[in-house]
Amino acid sequence: MSSRHPYQRVTATLGFRVRVAAVPEGGAGAAGLGDTMALRWWWRCGGSSCRAPPLGSLPRLRPPGPGSRTPPPAPSAAMCHFIQRSSPLSFQKNCNIFWRFHHTSASHLCSCSKTVSDEKYQDPFQLGRKDLKNLYEDIKKELLVSTAELKEMCDYYFDGKGKAFRPMIVVLMARACNIHHNNSREVQASQRSVAIIAEMIHTASLVHDDVIDDANSRRGKMTVNQIWGERKAVLAGDFILSAASVALARIGNTTIISVLTQVIEDLVRGEFLQLGSKENENERFAHYLEKTFKKTASLIANSCKAVSILGCPDPKVHEIAYQYGKNVGIAFQLIDDVLDFTSCADHLGKPTAADLKLGLATGPVLFACRQFPEMNAMIMRRFSKPGDVERARKYVLQSDGVQQTTYLAQRYCHEATREISKLRPSPEREALIQLTEMVLMRDK
């Protein structure tokens, strides 16, 4: 085992040096935040005035920034799908962020190793539909309760109207790993159980988050806490989580239990990270990305890892699945933070600028601080003074914070594509690659 600090070990493989800050040993390893240190290096350079750090085998690209006149190096074929339509290499300040929502052609998609023909691409949701059939009915079977009100509360969220984004990733990853291992196209019953458990844990976390945030809308309708009250909402979230734990124990695999209980620990730790803040602006982005991993990406990463363990004995495949889920999960949240500034409330299904109102400094805010240093004081007081939220939102939209955050999400998606491309070719693998594009394009 190397004696290097975990950040040093990771960044050494990325091909550049960074100053290692005093970060707890446990936090860095769990979140896989070597790339956080790379981003911190980029952050110290000013984001728009130096080359972004390479993640894995990513080509060195100049991040977007106003005033940059030096032409970027010629892109590799691996970056063709990012460059052909929208080119994050030349974002100008007046560039409209909504390029993402018009970038709908699948013909420009490519894997890290070669361009994939249109025929290989299938709608990930269509491909995973067979294994997700009756998903919500099966979840409700796990939530057998005698109390009519508790059942009504649980059924309120599991109404079958969601996209089942997380379960869909899990079953696609299960099939991709099974095909890679022994060319089996069937999803095991235990792997499908992981998909059900992932959705239950996710929903329980939403119920608890809405209580903590005193939210009044979620997915376009009133939250559980607004209808039934905070106390009953907390109990409903606890009950869903306990039912997920029972389903997890039924799988009967101690390794899988260990992997998925890590998710629950990360959710709690992530919530505590969100309640805190860093005075040192150079540490804020690392803090933000670690919180993002624990609150959003850990569930996807560890669920993908769990089904890979059930389907394939190769530890390298387990790491591929984990890294894909981690990178897609972080990118998903980065785009979510962008949409908080760019999407209307009716379309988003929840109020816009919600994070600012909660006192949270997300990616667009942290990037905007580079151009508007007066925002630092607002961050430290968590936008609590009258007019702070409106001023901060105005600064973000005047800056390149939205573009920079989108660019960062692209890099995480590219890294996810690089990882999943290591598996044997299959329709499921290609669907997981296409999914990274869908993450970047989503508008709610």
C-alpha positions in Angstrom: 0.0 0.0 0.0 1.3 3.4 -1.0 2.2 5.8 1.9 1.0 8.7 -0.2 -1.9 10.8 0.9 -5.0 9.6 -1.0 -5.2 12.8 -3.0 -1.6 12.4 -3.9 -2.1 8.8 -5.1 -4.9 9.8 -7.4 -3.5 13.0 -8.8 -0.2 11.3 -9.5 -2.1 9.1 -12.0 -3.6 12.2 -13.6 -0.3 13.5 -14.7 0.1 16.8 -12.8 1.0 18.0 -9.3 -1.2 19.8 -6.8 -0.7 21.0 -3.3 -2.3 18.6 -0.9 -4.6 20.3 1.6 -5.2 18.9 5.1 -8.2 16.7 4.3 -9.4 13.8 6.5 -8.2 10.4 5.2 -11.7 8.8 5.2 -13.5 11.6 3.3 -11.2 11.6 0.3 -11.2 7.8 -0.3 -14.9 7.4 0.1 -15.9 10.0 -2.4 -13.1 9.3 -4.9 -12.2 13.0 -4.8 -8.8 12.9 -6.4 -10.5 14.7 -9.3 -11.8 17.2 -6.7 -8.2 18.2 -6.0 -7.6 18.4 -9.8 -10.5 20.8 -9.9 -9.2 22.7 -7.0 -6.0 23.2 -8.9 -8.0 24.4 -11.9 -10.0 26.6 -9.5 -6.9 28.3 -8.1 -5.8 29.0 -11.6 -9.0 31.0 -12.2 -10.9 28.4 -14.2 -11.0 30.5 -17.4 -7.3 31.3 -17.7 -5.6 27.9 -17.7 -6.1 24.4 -19.0 -8.4 22.2 -17.1 -6.8 19.2 -15.4 -7.1 15.9 -17.3 -9.4 13.3 -15.8 -8.1 9.9 -16.7 -7.3 9.9 -20.4 -9.3 13.0 -21.2 -7.5 15.3 -23.7 -6.3 18.6 -22.3 -8.9 21.1 -23.2 -9.2 24.8 -22.4 -12.2 25.4 -20.2 -14.7 28.1 -21.2 -14.0 31.6 -20.2 -14.6 35.1 -21.5 -11.7 36.9 -23.0 -9.7 33.8 -24.1 -8.2 34.3 -27.5 -5.8 31.4 -27.8 -7.3 28.7 -30.0 -7.6 25.4 -28.3 -5.7 22.3 -29.5 -7.4 20.1 -32.1 -9.9 17.8 -30.4 -9.6 14.0 -30.5 -12.2 11.8 -32.1 -13.3 10.9 -28.6 -14.6 14.4 -28.0 -16.4 14.7 -31.3 -19.9 14.6 -29.9 -19.2 17.4 -27.5 -17.6 19.6 -30.2 -19.6 19.0 -33.3 -22.7 20.8 -32.0 -21.9 22.9 -29.0 -18.2 23.1 -28.4 -17.6 23.9 -24.7 -14.1 25.0 -25.9 -15.3 28.4 -27.0 -18.1 29.4 -24.7 -18.5 33.2 -24.8 -20.2 35.2 -22.1 -23.2 35.8 -24.3 -23.5 32.1 -25.2 -26.9 30.6 -24.4 -26.7 27.7 -22.0 -29.7 26.2 -23.6 -27.6 24.7 -26.4 -27.8 21.5 -24.3 -31.5 21.3 -24.8 -31.2 21.5 -28.6 -28.4 19.0 -28.8 -30.7 16.1 -29.7 -29.0 14.3 -32.5 -27.8 10.8 -31.7 -25.7 10.7 -34.8 -22.9 12.6 -33.1 -22.6 10.3 -30.2 -19.4 8.3 -29.9 -17.6 6.2 -27.4 -14.1 6.8 -26.1 -12.6 4.3 -28.4 -14.6 4.7 -31.7 -17.7 6.1 -33.2 -20.7 4.0 -32.7 -23.3 3.7 -35.5 -26.9 4.9 -35.0 -28.2 1.4 -35.2 -26.5 0.4 -31.9 -28.3 3.1 -30.0 -31.5 2.3 -28.2 -33.5 4.4 -25.8 -32.1 3.4 -22.4 -35.6 3.6 -20.9 -37.0 1.4 -23.6 -34.2 -1.1 -23.2 -34.6 -1.3 -19.4 -38.5 -1.4 -19.5 -38.7 -5.2 -19.5 -36.8 -5.5 -16.2 -38.6 -2.5 -14.7 -42.1 -3.8 -15.4 -44.3 -3.6 -12.3 -41.4 -1.9 -10.4 -43.7 0.3 -8.3 -46.2 -2.5 -7.7 -43.3 -4.6 -6.3 -42.1 -1.7 -4.2 -45.6 -1.4 -2.7 -45.5 -5.1 -1.8 -42.4 -4.3 0.2 -44.4 -1.6 2.1 -47.1 -3.8 3.6 -48.6 -1.8 6.4 -51.8 -2.0 8.4 -52.0 1.7 9.0 -54.1 3.3 6.2 -52.6 6.7 6.6 -49.0 5.4 6.4 -49.9 3.4 3.3 -51.4 6.5 1.7 -48.2 8.5 2.4 -46.0 5.8 0.9 -48.2 5.4 -2.2 -48.1 9.2 -2.7 -44.6 9.1 -4.0 -44.6 5.6 -5.5 -47.3 6.6 -8.0 -45.6 5.2 -11.0 -45.2 8.5 -12.7 -41.5 8.9 -12.2 -38.9 8.0 -14.8 -37.2 5.5 -12.5 -33.9 6.9 -13.5 -31.8 5.1 -10.9 -33.4 1.7 -11.3 -33.0 2.0 -15.0 -29.3 2.6 -14.7 -29.0 -0.4 -12.3 -30.7 -2.9 -14.6 -28.7 -1.7 -17.6 -25.5 -2.0 -15.7 -26.6 -5.5 -14.5 -27.1 -6.7 -18.0 -23.9 -5.0 -19.3 -21.8 -6.8 -16.6 -23.6 -10.1 -17.1 -22.9 -10.0 -20.9 -19.3 -9.0 -20.2 -18.8 -11.9 -17.8 -20.6 -14.8 -19.5 -22.7 -13.4 -22.3 -25.9 -13.7 -20.3 -28.6 -11.2 -21.2 -30.8 -12.0 -18.2 -31.0 -9.8 -15.1 -30.9 -11.9 -11.9 -33.6 -11.6 -9.4 -31.1 -10.3 -6.8 -29.9 -7.7 -9.3 -33.5 -6.5 -9.8 -33.9 -6.3 -6.1 -31.0 -3.9 -5.9 -32.8 -1.7 -8.4 -36.0 -1.7 -6.2 -33.9 -1.0 -3.1 -32.1 1.9 -4.8 -35.4 3.5 -5.7 -36.7 3.0 -2.1 -33.6 4.6 -0.6 -33.8 7.5 -3.0 -37.4 8.2 -2.2 -36.9 7.9 1.5 -34.1 10.5 1.2 -36.4 12.8 -0.8 -39.0 12.7 2.0 -36.4 13.5 4.6 -34.8 16.2 2.5 -38.2 17.9 2.0 -38.7 18.0 5.8 -35.2 19.4 6.4 -35.7 22.0 3.6 -39.3 22.7 4.5 -40.1 22.2 0.9 -43.6 22.6 -0.4 -43.4 21.0 -3.8 -41.7 18.0 -5.4 -42.2 16.6 -8.9 -44.9 19.2 -9.5 -47.1 18.3 -6.5 -47.2 19.1 -2.8 -44.7 17.4 -0.6 -45.6 14.8 2.1 -44.6 17.1 4.9 -47.0 19.8 3.6 -49.9 17.4 3.4 -49.4 15.2 6.5 -47.0 17.3 8.6 -43.3 17.1 9.4 -43.5 14.4 12.1 -45.5 12.0 10.0 -43.3 12.7 7.0 -40.2 11.7 8.9 -41.8 8.5 10.1 -42.9 7.7 6.5 -39.3 8.2 5.3 -38.0 6.0 8.1 -40.5 3.3 7.2 -39.5 3.3 3.6 -35.9 3.0 4.6 -36.6 0.2 7.0 -38.5 -1.7 4.3 -35.5 -1.2 1.9 -33.2 -2.7 4.6 -35.5 -5.8 5.0 -35.4 -6.3 1.2 -31.6 -5.9 1.3 -31.2 -8.5 4.0 -33.3 -10.9 1.9 -30.7 -10.9 -0.8 -28.5 -12.7 1.7 -25.1 -11.5 0.5 -23.0 -9.7 3.1 -20.9 -7.9 0.6 -24.0 -6.4 -1.1 -25.3 -5.4 2.3 -22.1 -3.7 3.1 -22.0 -1.9 -0.2 -25.6 -0.5 0.0 -25.5 0.4 3.7 -22.6 2.7 2.7 -25.1 4.6 0.7 -27.2 5.3 3.8 -24.2 6.5 5.8 -23.2 8.7 2.9 -26.6 10.3 2.7 -26.4 11.3 6.4 -22.8 12.6 6.1 -23.7 14.5 2.9 -26.6 16.2 4.7 -24.2 17.3 7.5 -21.8 18.6 4.9 -24.6 20.6 3.3 -25.4 22.2 6.7 -21.9 23.4 6.9 -19.7 25.7 4.8 -16.0 26.6 4.3 -14.6 30.0 5.0 -11.6 29.3 2.7 -12.9 29.8 -0.8 -10.3 27.4 -2.2 -11.8 24.6 0.0 -15.4 25.3 -0.9 -15.5 23.5 -4.2 -14.0 20.4 -2.7 -16.6 20.6 0.0 -19.3 21.0 -2.6 -18.2 18.1 -4.7 -17.9 15.8 -1.7 -21.4 16.7 -0.6 -22.6 16.1 -4.1 -21.0 12.7 -4.2 -22.5 11.6 -0.8 -26.0 13.0 -1.3 -26.5 12.0 -5.0 -23.7 10.0 -6.6 -23.0 7.4 -3.9 -26.4 5.8 -4.4 -25.9 5.3 -8.1 -22.2 4.3 -7.8 -22.8 1.7 -5.1 -25.9 0.3 -6.7 -24.0 -0.2 -9.9 -21.2 -1.8 -8.0 -23.6 -4.1 -6.2 -25.2 -5.5 -9.4 -21.7 -6.0 -10.9 -20.6 -8.0 -7.8 -23.7 -10.2 -8.2 -23.1 -10.7 -11.9 -19.3 -10.9 -12.3 -16.5 -12.0 -10.0 -13.9 -9.6 -11.5 -12.9 -6.7 -9.2 -12.0 -4.6 -12.2 -15.6 -4.8 -13.5 -16.8 -3.8 -10.0 -14.6 -0.7 -10.2 -15.8 0.1 -13.7 -19.4 0.0 -12.6 -18.7 2.1 -9.5 -16.7 4.8 -11.4 -19.4 5.0 -14.1 -22.1 5.5 -11.4 -20.0 8.0 -9.5 -19.3 10.2 -12.5 -22.8 10.1 -13.9 -24.2 10.8 -10.5 -22.0 13.9 -10.0 -22.8 15.1 -13.5 -26.5 14.6 -12.8 -26.4 16.8 -9.7 -24.2 19.5 -11.5 -26.9 19.8 -14.2 -29.6 19.9 -11.5 -27.7 22.8 -9.9 -27.6 24.5 -13.3 -31.3 24.0 -13.8 -32.0 25.8 -10.5 -30.9 29.0 -12.4 -32.0 28.3 -15.9 -35.3 26.4 -15.7 -38.8 27.8 -14.9 -40.5 26.6 -11.7 -43.4 25.0 -13.6 -41.2 23.0 -15.8 -38.7 22.0 -13.1 -41.5 20.8 -10.7 -40.1 22.8 -7.8 -39.2 26.5 -7.1 -36.2 28.0 -8.9 -33.4 29.5 -6.9 -34.4 27.0 -4.2 -30.7 26.3 -3.3 -30.0 30.0 -2.7 -33.1 30.4 -0.5 -31.8 27.4 1.5 -28.4 29.2 1.9 -26.6 26.8 -0.4 -23.7 27.7 -2.7 -23.7 25.3 -5.6 -21.4 25.1 -8.6 -22.8 28.1 -10.6 -22.4 30.3 -7.5 -18.9 29.1 -6.7 -17.8 29.7 -10.2 -19.5 33.1 -10.3 -17.5 34.1 -7.2 -14.4 34.2 -9.4 -15.9 37.2 -11.3 -17.8 38.7 -8.4 -15.8 38.4 -5.2 -18.5 40.3 -3.2 -20.5 37.1 -3.3 -18.1 35.5 -0.7 -19.7 37.5 2.1 -23.1 36.4 1.0 -22.0 32.8 0.9 -20.7 33.0 4.5 -23.9 34.4 5.8 -25.8 31.8 3.6 -27.7 34.5 1.7 -29.6 35.5 4.8 -29.8 39.2 4.4 -32.7 40.8 2.5 -31.9 41.0 -1.2 -29.1 38.4 -1.1 -30.9 35.8 -3.0 -31.9 38.2 -5.8 -28.4 39.7 -6.0 -26.7 36.3 -6.0 -28.9 35.0 -8.8 -28.2 38.1 -10.8 -24.5 37.7 -10.4 -24.6 34.1 -11.4 -26.6 34.8 -14.6 -24.2 37.7 -15.5 -21.1 35.4 -15.0 -20.0 32.3 -16.8 -20.9 30.2 -13.7 -23.7 28.3 -15.5 -21.4 27.5 -18.5 -18.5 26.5 -16.3 -20.7 24.1 -14.3 -22.1 22.6 -17.5 -18.6 22.2 -18.9 -17.6 20.4 -15.7 -20.6 18.1 -16.0 -19.6 17.3 -19.5 -16.2 16.2 -18.3 -17.7 13.9 -15.6 -20.0 12.4 -18.3 -17.0 11.9 -20.6 -15.2 10.1 -17.8 -18.2 7.9 -17.2 -18.2 7.0 -20.9 -14.5 6.2 -20.8 -15.1 3.8 -17.9 -18.1 1.9 -19.3 -16.4 1.6 -22.7 -14.0 -0.9 -21.0 -16.8 -3.5 -20.9 -17.5 -5.8 -23.8 -19.7 -4.2 -26.4 -23.5 -4.7 -25.9 -26.7 -2.7 -26.5 -26.8 -2.1 -22.7 -23.3 -0.7 -22.7 -24.2 1.6 -25.6 -27.4 2.7 -23.8 -25.3 3.6 -20.7 -23.1 5.7 -22.9 -26.1 7.4 -24.4 -27.4 8.0 -20.9 -24.5 10.4 -20.3 -25.8 12.5 -23.1 -29.3 12.4 -21.7 -28.0 13.6 -18.4 -26.4 16.7 -20.1 -29.5 17.4 -22.2 -32.2 17.1 -19.5 -34.2 20.2 -18.7 -35.9 19.1 -15.5 
